[in-house]
């Protein structure tokens, strides 16, 4: 039962982070407005030390991921002000590997 509670908690955290990081990218950075950027999956470690953020973009996906990683400290800082969590995880942006293969 304990594992189930924990995974539900992590699902809630991942969902919250996904929403807030998406908002930050769209409102704080021009790249979010001139390109179609989607956060597909967030995988946060149970101790909240790190969150892997999987991103896809309509164009220049590699450049977008690189730019987001350069800005990850700033994004984390804004995130920390927006949400109430004991610890704001370090954000690692990665290219989306979960895309549907059609």
Secondary structure as GFF3:
##gff-version 3
##sequence-region A 1 102
A	DSSP	alpha_helix	2	28	.	.	.	ID=ss1
A	DSSP	alpha_helix	31	34	.	.	.	ID=ss2
A	DSSP	beta_strand	37	44	.	.	.	ID=ss3
A	DSSP	beta_strand	50	57	.	.	.	ID=ss4
A	DSSP	alpha_helix	61	70	.	.	.	ID=ss5
A	DSSP	alpha_helix	72	82	.	.	.	ID=ss6
A	DSSP	beta_strand	90	95	.	.	.	ID=ss7
###
